[in-house]
Amino acid sequence: MMLRNSTAVLVVLAGTTLWGQSSTGSLVHGRQPVMATSNAESLAATTRARTASNQQLQDMGITLAKMHALLKQMQTNTPGSRAKDPMAKANFDMWALMLEQLDKQYEQLRVAVRSREDLEARRAALYKQADEKAAAAAKSAAAAAKAAPAVSNATSQPPAVPAAVQTPVTPASSTSPN
């Protein structure tokens, strides 16, 4: 009976170790810098990052659920020996505390992911608003440029002078020093 409990504890320990290594490894090594040159590339990179973080969050939740189930199974399989054996009781208490801490960290990560998604949505809305504003300004500038030549042509011609007011130009007599 004690061998089975030790095996179960080792399985849980190995699972948490692997889970910890895979989650930190994927965060550090799996992250790619997002340096987009257009809105389409930026949107695609944001979507990939969001999908990856949601997948990691989901995997973490599944692993925690499995760990809780395993701990509960271990506790139900050893009801008599746990009350008698202080070492077994201490082990179960330790695992319960560890899972409680992991649950807190999971909740913090879940909140952080949701906050990031909210921030990304706000950022995308601001970029969309700025793009619309720039397009409206460009359209307004194009309309103003189109109207400007017609106005400048009308104002650049000299006003017509009536013939009676025109004075003939007479060449001035010039004396040449030569």
Backbone hydrogen bonds in HBPLUS format (Angstrom, degrees):
<---DONOR---> <-ACCEPTOR-->    atom                        ^
c    i                          cat <-CA-CA->   ^        H-A-AA   ^      H-
h    n   atom  resd res      DA  || num        DHA   H-A  angle D-A-AA Bond
n    s   type  num  typ     dist DA aas  dist angle  dist       angle   num
A0005-ASN N   A0001-MET O   3.12 MM   4  6.46 155.3  2.18 146.7 153.2     1
A0006-SER N   A0002-MET O   2.90 MM   4  6.11 157.9  1.94 146.4 152.7     2
A0007-THR N   A0003-LEU O   2.89 MM   4  6.07 151.6  1.97 142.9 151.0     3
A0008-ALA N   A0004-ARG O   2.89 MM   4  6.12 156.7  1.95 145.7 152.1     4
A0009-VAL N   A0005-ASN O   2.89 MM   4  6.12 157.5  1.94 148.8 154.9     5
A0010-LEU N   A0006-SER O   2.90 MM   4  6.11 155.6  1.96 144.6 151.4     6
A0011-VAL N   A0007-THR O   2.86 MM   4  6.13 152.2  1.94 147.9 155.7     7
A0012-VAL N   A0008-ALA O   2.96 MM   4  6.23 161.5  2.00 149.8 154.3     8
A0013-LEU N   A0009-VAL O   2.82 MM   4  6.03 160.6  1.86 149.4 155.6     9
A0014-ALA N   A0010-LEU O   2.78 MM   4  5.95 161.5  1.81 148.6 153.8    10
A0015-GLY N   A0011-VAL O   2.84 MM   4  6.01 155.9  1.89 146.1 153.5    11
A0016-THR N   A0012-VAL O   2.89 MM   4  6.14 160.3  1.93 153.1 157.4    12
A0017-THR N   A0013-LEU O   2.93 MM   4  6.10 154.4  1.99 146.6 154.3    13
A0018-LEU N   A0014-ALA O   2.89 MM   4  6.08 167.2  1.91 151.7 155.1    14
A0019-TRP N   A0015-GLY O   2.83 MM   4  5.93 157.1  1.89 144.8 152.3    15
A0020-GLY N   A0016-THR O   2.83 MM   4  5.92 157.0  1.88 143.0 149.2    16
A0021-GLN N   A0017-THR O   2.94 MM   4  6.17 157.9  1.99 149.3 155.3    17
A0022-SER N   A0018-LEU O   2.84 MM   4  5.97 162.4  1.87 152.2 157.2    18
A0023-SER N   A0019-TRP O   2.95 MM   4  6.02 157.3  2.00 145.9 152.1    19
A0024-THR N   A0020-GLY O   3.13 MM   4  6.17 164.6  2.16 143.7 148.0    20
A0025-GLY N   A0021-GLN O   2.90 MM   4  5.78 152.3  1.98 140.3 149.2    21
A0026-SER N   A0022-SER O   3.04 MM   4  5.96 156.4  2.09 137.2 143.2    22
A0027-LEU N   A0023-SER O   3.23 MM   4  6.30 143.6  2.37 134.0 143.1    23
A0028-VAL N   A0024-THR O   3.03 MM   4  6.18 164.7  2.06 150.3 153.7    24
A0029-HIS N   A0025-GLY O   2.84 MM   4  5.69 156.8  1.90 149.9 155.8    25
A0030-GLY N   A0026-SER O   3.02 MM   4  4.66 131.7  2.26 106.1 119.2    26
A0042-SER N   A0038-SER O   2.97 MM   4  6.18 157.3  2.02 148.4 155.5    27
A0043-LEU N   A0039-ASN O   2.81 MM   4  5.96 156.6  1.86 147.3 153.7    28
A0044-ALA N   A0040-ALA O   2.96 MM   4  6.16 155.2  2.02 143.3 150.1    29
A0045-ALA N   A0041-GLU O   2.89 MM   4  6.09 159.7  1.93 148.8 154.3    30
A0046-THR N   A0042-SER O   2.89 MM   4  6.05 157.7  1.94 147.7 154.1    31
A0047-THR N   A0043-LEU O   2.94 MM   4  6.10 154.5  2.00 143.8 150.8    32
A0048-ARG N   A0044-ALA O   2.94 MM   4  6.20 157.7  1.99 147.7 153.6    33
A0049-ALA N   A0045-ALA O   2.95 MM   4  6.15 162.4  1.98 149.3 154.0    34
A0050-ARG N   A0046-THR O   2.89 MM   4  6.03 159.5  1.93 148.3 154.3    35
A0051-THR N   A0047-THR O   2.90 MM   4  6.05 159.8  1.94 148.0 153.7    36
A0052-ALA N   A0048-ARG O   2.93 MM   4  6.12 160.8  1.97 149.5 154.7    37
A0053-SER N   A0049-ALA O   2.95 MM   4  6.14 164.4  1.97 151.0 155.0    38
A0054-ASN N   A0050-ARG O   2.92 MM   4  6.05 158.0  1.96 147.8 154.3    39
A0055-GLN N   A0051-THR O   2.90 MM   4  6.04 154.1  1.97 145.9 153.3    40
A0056-GLN N   A0052-ALA O   2.93 MM   4  6.14 159.7  1.97 148.4 154.0    41
A0057-LEU N   A0053-SER O   2.92 MM   4  6.05 155.4  1.98 144.1 151.0    42
A0058-GLN N   A0054-ASN O   2.90 MM   4  6.07 155.9  1.96 144.4 151.1    43
A0059-ASP N   A0055-GLN O   2.87 MM   4  6.11 162.0  1.90 151.4 156.2    44
A0060-MET N   A0056-GLN O   2.94 MM   4  6.11 157.0  1.99 145.3 151.7    45
A0061-GLY N   A0057-LEU O   3.00 MM   4  6.24 155.9  2.06 146.3 152.6    46
A0062-ILE N   A0058-GLN O   2.97 MM   4  6.25 157.4  2.02 152.4 158.3    47
A0063-THR N   A0059-ASP O   2.94 MM   4  6.17 161.5  1.98 151.0 155.9    48
A0064-LEU N   A0060-MET O   2.94 MM   4  6.17 160.3  1.98 149.7 155.1    49
A0065-ALA N   A0061-GLY O   2.96 MM   4  6.16 154.9  2.03 144.9 151.9    50
A0066-LYS N   A0062-ILE O   2.98 MM   4  6.25 155.1  2.04 148.2 154.8    51
A0067-MET N   A0063-THR O   2.92 MM   4  6.19 154.3  1.99 148.4 155.8    52
A0068-HIS N   A0064-LEU O   2.91 MM   4  6.17 159.3  1.96 151.2 156.2    53
A0069-ALA N   A0065-ALA O   2.97 MM   4  6.18 159.6  2.01 146.5 152.3    54
A0070-LEU N   A0066-LYS O   2.90 MM   4  6.11 157.1  1.95 148.1 154.4    55
A0071-LEU N   A0067-MET O   2.92 MM   4  6.14 160.2  1.96 150.0 155.3    56
A0072-LYS N   A0068-HIS O   2.91 MM   4  6.10 162.4  1.94 150.5 155.6    57
A0073-GLN N   A0069-ALA O   2.85 MM   4  6.04 154.8  1.91 146.0 153.5    58
A0074-MET N   A0070-LEU O   2.86 MM   4  6.08 158.2  1.91 148.8 154.6    59
A0075-GLN N   A0071-LEU O   2.91 MM   4  6.14 154.1  1.98 148.0 155.1    60
A0076-THR N   A0072-LYS O   2.95 MM   4  6.20 152.6  2.02 147.5 154.5    61
A0077-ASN N   A0073-GLN O   2.98 MM   4  6.10 146.4  2.09 146.1 155.1    62
A0085-ASP N   A0081-SER O   2.75 MM   4  5.65 158.0  1.80 148.9 155.0    63
A0089-LYS N   A0085-ASP O   3.11 MM   4  6.39 162.0  2.14 151.1 156.4    64
A0090-ALA N   A0086-PRO O   2.92 MM   4  6.05 154.3  1.98 139.9 147.0    65
A0091-ASN N   A0087-MET O   2.91 MM   4  6.18 152.7  1.99 145.2 152.8    66
A0092-PHE N   A0088-ALA O   2.95 MM   4  6.24 163.9  1.98 153.9 157.4    67
A0093-ASP N   A0089-LYS O   2.92 MM   4  6.12 158.4  1.97 148.6 155.1    68
A0094-MET N   A0090-ALA O   2.85 MM   4  6.02 154.6  1.91 145.9 153.1    69
A0095-TRP N   A0091-ASN O   2.94 MM   4  6.22 164.0  1.97 153.1 156.7    70
A0096-ALA N   A0092-PHE O   2.89 MM   4  6.05 153.2  1.96 145.4 153.3    71
A0097-LEU N   A0093-ASP O   2.91 MM   4  6.13 157.0  1.96 148.0 153.9    72
A0098-MET N   A0094-MET O   2.87 MM   4  6.13 157.1  1.93 149.5 156.5    73
A0099-LEU N   A0095-TRP O   2.92 MM   4  6.08 161.9  1.95 147.8 152.4    74
A0100-GLU N   A0096-ALA O   2.94 MM   4  6.10 149.1  2.03 141.5 150.6    75
A0101-GLN N   A0097-LEU O   2.94 MM   4  6.22 155.1  2.01 147.6 153.7    76
A0102-LEU N   A0098-MET O   2.88 MM   4  6.19 158.6  1.92 149.7 156.1    77
A0103-ASP N   A0099-LEU O   2.83 MM   4  6.00 148.6  1.93 143.6 152.1    78
A0104-LYS N   A0100-GLU O   3.08 MM   4  6.39 151.5  2.17 142.8 149.7    79
A0105-GLN N   A0101-GLN O   2.98 MM   4  6.32 161.8  2.02 152.5 157.1    80
A0106-TYR N   A0102-LEU O   2.83 MM   4  5.98 153.0  1.90 145.0 153.1    81
A0107-GLU N   A0103-ASP O   2.94 MM   4  6.15 155.9  2.00 146.0 152.0    82
A0108-GLN N   A0104-LYS O   2.94 MM   4  6.23 155.4  2.00 148.7 155.7    83
A0109-LEU N   A0105-GLN O   2.88 MM   4  6.11 156.4  1.94 147.5 154.0    84
A0110-ARG N   A0106-TYR O   2.86 MM   4  6.08 154.8  1.92 147.1 154.6    85
A0111-VAL N   A0107-GLU O   2.94 MM   4  6.16 158.3  1.99 147.9 153.1    86
A0112-ALA N   A0108-GLN O   2.90 MM   4  6.11 156.5  1.96 145.4 152.5    87
A0113-VAL N   A0109-LEU O   2.86 MM   4  6.09 157.0  1.92 151.1 156.7    88
A0114-ARG N   A0110-ARG O   3.04 MM   4  6.24 161.9  2.07 146.7 151.5    89
A0115-SER N   A0111-VAL O   2.85 MM   4  6.05 155.8  1.91 148.5 155.9    90
A0116-ARG N   A0112-ALA O   2.87 MM   4  6.06 154.4  1.94 144.9 152.1    91
A0117-GLU N   A0113-VAL O   2.92 MM   4  6.19 156.9  1.98 148.6 154.8    92
A0118-ASP N   A0114-ARG O   2.95 MM   4  6.18 154.9  2.01 146.0 152.8    93
A0119-LEU N   A0115-SER O   2.84 MM   4  6.09 158.6  1.89 149.0 155.1    94
A0120-GLU N   A0116-ARG O   2.81 MM   4  6.03 158.2  1.85 151.7 157.6    95
A0121-ALA N   A0117-GLU O   2.93 MM   4  6.13 152.0  2.01 143.6 151.2    96
A0122-ARG N   A0118-ASP O   2.95 MM   4  6.25 156.5  2.01 148.3 154.7    97
A0123-ARG N   A0119-LEU O   2.84 MM   4  6.09 158.0  1.89 148.4 155.2    98
A0124-ALA N   A0120-GLU O   2.86 MM   4  6.03 160.5  1.90 147.7 152.9    99
A0125-ALA N   A0121-ALA O   2.96 MM   4  6.17 152.6  2.04 142.6 150.3   100
A0126-LEU N   A0122-ARG O   2.90 MM   4  6.20 154.3  1.97 148.7 155.6   101
A0127-TYR N   A0123-ARG O   2.90 MM   4  6.20 158.5  1.95 152.2 158.0   102
A0128-LYS N   A0124-ALA O   2.89 MM   4  6.07 156.1  1.95 146.0 152.9   103
A0129-GLN N   A0125-ALA O   2.88 MM   4  6.07 158.2  1.93 146.6 152.7   104
A0130-ALA N   A0126-LEU O   2.86 MM   4  6.08 155.7  1.92 146.7 153.5   105
A0131-ASP N   A0127-TYR O   2.84 MM   4  6.04 155.9  1.90 148.1 154.8   106
A0132-GLU N   A0128-LYS O   2.92 MM   4  6.16 158.5  1.97 149.8 155.4   107
A0133-LYS N   A0129-GLN O   2.93 MM   4  6.12 155.0  2.00 145.3 152.5   108
A0134-ALA N   A0130-ALA O   2.86 MM   4  6.05 157.0  1.91 148.0 154.2   109
A0135-ALA N   A0131-ASP O   2.88 MM   4  6.07 155.0  1.94 146.6 153.6   110
A0136-ALA N   A0132-GLU O   2.94 MM   4  6.13 154.8  2.00 144.6 151.4   111
A0137-ALA N   A0133-LYS O   2.92 MM   4  6.15 154.3  1.99 144.8 152.2   112
A0138-ALA N   A0134-ALA O   2.86 MM   4  6.07 154.3  1.93 146.5 153.6   113
A0139-LYS N   A0135-ALA O   2.91 MM   4  6.07 155.7  1.96 144.4 151.3   114
A0140-SER N   A0136-ALA O   2.90 MM   4  6.07 156.6  1.95 145.4 152.0   115
A0141-ALA N   A0137-ALA O   2.84 MM   4  6.02 155.7  1.90 145.5 152.4   116
A0142-ALA N   A0138-ALA O   2.86 MM   4  6.03 154.3  1.92 145.9 152.9   117
A0143-ALA N   A0139-LYS O   2.97 MM   4  6.17 154.7  2.04 144.9 151.8   118
A0144-ALA N   A0140-SER O   2.90 MM   4  6.11 153.2  1.97 144.7 152.6   119
A0145-ALA N   A0141-ALA O   2.83 MM   4  6.02 151.6  1.91 144.7 152.7   120
A0146-LYS N   A0142-ALA O   2.96 MM   4  6.10 148.5  2.06 141.8 150.2   121
A0147-ALA N   A0143-ALA O   3.07 MM   4  6.26 150.6  2.15 142.9 150.0   122
A0148-ALA N   A0144-ALA O   2.94 MM   4  5.97 138.7  2.11 141.4 152.4   123
A0151-VAL N   A0147-ALA O   3.41 MM   4  6.64 157.4  2.47 150.6 156.5   124
A0152-SER N   A0148-ALA O   2.93 MM   4  6.07 161.8  1.96 155.2 160.8   125
A0153-ASN N   A0149-PRO O   2.91 MM   4  5.94 152.4  1.99 144.9 151.4   126
A0154-ALA N   A0150-ALA O   3.37 MM   4  6.43 152.8  2.45 135.0 141.3   127
A0155-THR N   A0151-VAL O   3.15 MM   4  6.36 145.8  2.27 144.0 153.1   128
A0156-SER N   A0152-SER O   2.90 MM   4  5.82 129.9  2.16 141.0 152.6   129
A0165-VAL N   A0162-PRO O   3.16 MM   3  5.57 139.0  2.34 106.3 116.9   130
A0166-GLN N   A0163-ALA O   3.23 MM   3  5.18 136.5  2.43  94.0 105.7   131
